[in-house]
Amino acid sequence: MNTTDRWSVDIYLNETDGETHAEARLATHDTDDLRGQGRARCNPTDWDVPEIGAELAAARALSDLAHRLLDSAATDIEAVTHERVNLVDH
């Protein structure tokens, strides 16, 4: 059986006083409540380049989202197999 699903991730960024917060939201056909958080702050001795803060915060939010997705997959596998699962990111 061949199937194609489309999942999308939206990243919301908010920058205030040298600190950038990001939220990555995964939307699938089953859920839209899986979210990752990330933040970055500008060191007071560094140049304030908002794009760099956005990149760091977004990357951290995506990383957090990936870990949450792995946890969700482990929970789903455990529900089916009734055995403890440890998924390692390779």
Secondary structure, 3 states (H helix, E strand, C coil): CCCCCCCEEEEEEEEECCEEEEEEEEECCCCCCEEEEEEEECCCCCCCCHHHHHHHHHHHHHHHHHHHHHHHHHHHHHHHHCCCCCCCCC
